Structures are given as structure tokens and as C-alpha cells.
Amino acid sequence: MGYTLVVADLGRLLLFLGIILAVAGLALILLGRTSLPLGRLPGDIIYRGKNTTFYFPLATSILLSIVLSVLLYVVGRFRH
């Protein structure tokens, strides 16, 4: 009995993670079609050498962190 319960829970978890990945992928595709400069903000670090390129989206990461923090705060406030 216990084994089938674990497998069913694992199946639900994988299905949930798959849905989350699909939604995130769709959001990235839609964001790519807009003219938002995510990834090209002032403060994003780009170093181009002879044979290498280093890219660190610092400003984009900070902006996304702030937006997601506010969004999760609002969702948390509505849940209580």
C-alpha cells in the first residue's frame, strides 16, 4: 500500500513541475517577443574577449527579484 502512495505522490509532483516549466517557458517566449530590454539593462555586465564572452545580468536579476518579492508578498497577504 505504502509503495503505491509514494509513486502516486511522485507522479503528482512531476506533473506539477512539468506544468510550472511549461508556463515558465511560455512566459519567456512571450517576453522575448516584447520590446522589454530584460537582459540588456544598464548595469548588466558583458565582457567580450578574443575567444570568450562573459555575461552576468546583474540589473535584470535585481529587477526580477524585486518584482517577484512584491508579487509573492501580495499573494501571501491575500492568503491570510
C-alpha positions as CSV (number, residue, x, y, z in Angstrom):
1,M,0.0,0.0,0.0
2,G,2.7,2.5,1.0
3,Y,4.7,2.0,-2.2
4,T,1.8,2.9,-4.5
5,L,1.1,6.0,-2.4
6,V,4.8,7.1,-2.9
7,V,4.6,6.5,-6.6
8,A,1.4,8.4,-6.9
9,D,2.8,11.4,-5.0
10,L,5.9,11.3,-7.1
11,G,3.7,11.3,-10.2
12,R,1.8,14.3,-9.0
13,L,5.0,16.2,-8.2
14,L,6.4,15.5,-11.6
15,L,3.2,16.6,-13.3
16,F,3.2,19.8,-11.2
17,L,6.8,20.6,-12.0
18,G,6.1,20.0,-15.7
19,I,3.2,22.4,-15.7
20,I,5.4,25.0,-13.9
21,L,8.2,24.6,-16.5
22,A,5.7,24.8,-19.4
23,V,4.2,28.0,-18.0
24,A,7.7,29.5,-17.4
25,G,8.8,28.6,-20.9
26,L,5.7,30.2,-22.4
27,A,6.3,33.3,-20.3
28,L,9.9,33.5,-21.6
29,I,8.7,33.1,-25.2
30,L,6.2,35.9,-24.8
31,L,8.7,38.1,-23.0
32,G,11.1,37.6,-25.9
33,R,8.6,38.9,-28.4
34,T,8.0,42.1,-26.5
35,S,10.4,45.1,-26.6
36,L,11.3,44.9,-22.9
37,P,15.0,45.3,-22.5
38,L,15.4,42.4,-20.0
39,G,18.9,41.2,-20.2
40,R,20.1,44.4,-21.8
41,L,19.6,46.8,-18.9
42,P,22.2,49.3,-17.8
43,G,24.1,47.5,-15.1
44,D,24.2,44.1,-16.8
45,I,27.8,43.1,-17.1
46,I,29.1,42.0,-20.5
47,Y,32.7,41.2,-21.2
48,R,33.8,40.2,-24.7
49,G,37.3,38.9,-25.0
50,K,39.1,37.4,-28.0
51,N,37.7,33.9,-27.6
52,T,35.3,34.3,-24.8
53,T,32.2,36.2,-23.7
54,F,31.1,36.6,-20.1
55,Y,27.6,37.8,-19.4
56,F,26.1,38.5,-16.0
57,P,22.7,40.1,-15.9
58,L,23.1,41.9,-12.6
59,A,20.5,44.7,-13.1
60,T,18.0,42.3,-14.6
61,S,18.4,39.8,-11.7
62,I,17.8,42.6,-9.2
63,L,14.8,43.9,-11.0
64,L,13.3,40.4,-11.3
65,S,14.0,39.7,-7.6
66,I,12.1,42.9,-6.6
67,V,9.2,42.1,-8.8
68,L,8.9,38.5,-7.6
69,S,9.3,39.6,-4.0
70,V,6.4,42.1,-4.3
71,L,4.3,39.5,-6.1
72,L,4.8,36.8,-3.5
73,Y,4.2,39.4,-0.7
74,V,0.9,40.3,-2.3
75,V,-0.1,36.7,-2.8
76,G,0.9,35.9,0.8
77,R,-1.2,38.8,2.1
78,F,-4.3,37.6,0.3
79,R,-3.9,34.0,1.6
80,H,-4.2,35.2,5.2
